[in-house]
């Protein structure tokens, strides 16, 4: 069985059989499997958006610094 890492802090999650949820001893997050998937997708979307924003900022800076 492979370990599932926390979507917030990347530490290993522990499964609680009574609630059927995972919890992280490091950051305290308490989620089920579906919530883990949603949090990971949200984090990926945020990283993609940051990357796009950075690229756009760099393009604008290049244009601004170029000879007009």
N, C-alpha and C positions, 0 to 999 in steps of 0.2 A: 504494500500500500504506500503510495507516495504522499509526502507531506504537502499540506496546503499552506501557502504563505499568506500572511495578512496583506490585504490590499492597501493598507495605510502605512505600515512600518516595515513590511517585508519579513517579519519574524514568523516563526512557525505557529499556526493556529492549533488549538486543542478542541476536540469535539466533546460536547456535553450531551450524553445520551438521553437524559431526562427531558431536555428542551429541544433536542435535535438541532442545535445550533453550534456554531464554532465561536470560540472566544480567543482573544489574544491576551496573553499574560503581560505583554509589554505595554501596549497602548490602551487596552481595555475594550476594544471593539467587540460587539456581540452580534453576529450575523448568521443567516442561513446561507446555503449554497447559492441560491438565486441572487441574493444581495451581494455576494462576493463577485459574481459575474458582472452585475450592474456597476459596482464600484470600480472594477478593473476597466470596463468599457468607458466609464466616465473619465477615469484618469488618462486613458489613451487619447480620448478626444481632447482633453485639456493640453496634453503634451503636443498633439498635432496642431492645435490652435496657437500655442506659444511658438512653435516652430514657424508656422505661417506668418505670424505677426513679426517675428524676428526677421524673416526673409523680406517682408514688405518694408520694414524699417531700414534694412540694409540697402534695398533697392532705392529707396528715397534718398538715403544719405549719399549713395553713389551718384545719383542724378544731381543732387545739390552741390556736391563737390566737383562735378565735372564742369568743363568749360561750357558756358551757355551762349 
